[in-house]
Amino acid sequence: SFEQAAALPSVFVTVEVAFRELAQVKRGENVLVHVATGGVGLAALRYCQHVGATVYATAGSQAEKDYLRETCGIEYVTTSRDAERFKEDMLSFLERGKTRIDVVLNSLIDDYIPFSLDLVA
């Protein structure tokens, strides 16, 4: 629709400002993108892939997780519906702290905030 098309620039501008200007995401960095199947999340995935950053993503449903893995090529995908499971999966992905997250793009609440910040380098 016209309304959806009109909103696209705001999605990509959000990612450009957050990732290029503020966080200065670059090749080799690890980026956690919460709710990666939303508009901003998908734009963030593409930006990270373009610059060569590794993406760690969350999604709500199994179909969304499958989409991220199979269509978007994201290896590290976990849940955005169970904070404890998210924490365990991320610790496993990051080899129990041997690897850290450089940038977090967050849109979740409650335990996801401190859990995500605990993963930051």
N, C-alpha and C positions, 0 to 999 in steps of 0.2 A: 504494500500500500504506500501511498504518498507519505503518510505519517511515519511509517517505519523507515523509509528511505531518508526522510529528513533527519531522523535521529542518528543515523550511522556516523556522521562526522563527530558527534559528541563522544561516541564510544571510542573511536580511534584517537581523538585528541586527548582523552583521559589517559590512555595507555602511553601515547607519545610524551606527554608531560611527566607522568609518573616514572616511566622507565628510561626515557632518553635524557630528559632534563634534570630530574630530581635524583633518581637512583643510579643513573648512568650505567644501566645493565650492559654487560659485555660478555664476549666469548669466555666460556669456562666457568661462569658464575652459576650458582644454584638458586633458582627462583621458585618460591611456593605461591601457587595461584589457587586461591579458594574459589569454589563455585565456577570451575573452569569452563563449564558449558553455557554460561550466560554470555551476553554480548561482549562485555568488557573482558571476561575471562578468555573467550576465544580470540579476541584481538591480542590479548597479552600472550597467549600461546604462540601465535604467529610471529609476534615481535621477537620473543625469546628464540624461536627457531631461526629466525632471520639473522640474529646476531650471534647465534651459537651458544646460548645459555641452556643449561639443563633445567627442565621443568618438572616440578613435583606438583601434582594437581589433586583437588578434591572435587567430588561430584556426589549428587544425592541418590540417584537410582543406579541399578546395575546396568540398565541400558545406556545411561550417560557415561558410566565408567568404561563400558565396552566401546562406545563411540570414541572416547578419548584415546584408548589404546589402539583400536583397529583403524580408525579413520584419521586421527590426528597424529598417531605415532608416539604417544606419550607413554613412557615405560612405567613411571612411578605415579600410580593413581590410588587414592584412598577415599574414604567416606567423608561427607560433610554432614552426616546425620548422627554420628556416634563419636563424641570427642575422645573417649578413652581408646576406641579402636583406631582413630586417627593418630593419636599419640604413639601407640604401639607400632602401627604400620610405618610411621615416619622414622621412629628410632631404628626399625629394621632396615628401611631404605638407606638411612644415613649411617649404617653400621655402628649403631650404639654410640654415636658422638664422634666417630672418626672423621666424618664429613659434616659440614654445617651449611645452613641456608644463608645466602647473602641478602636476599630481598624477599619480602612477603607482600603480596597483594591480597588484602583481607576484606571480606564483606560478611564475615560471620561474627557471632557474639559469644558471650559466656566463656566457657573453658577454652574455646579455640584461640582466644586472644593470648592468654598466658602460655598455652602450650606452643603456639606458633612462635612467640617471642623467645621461648626457651631454646628453640632450634637455631636461632640466629647466631652467626659467627661473632 
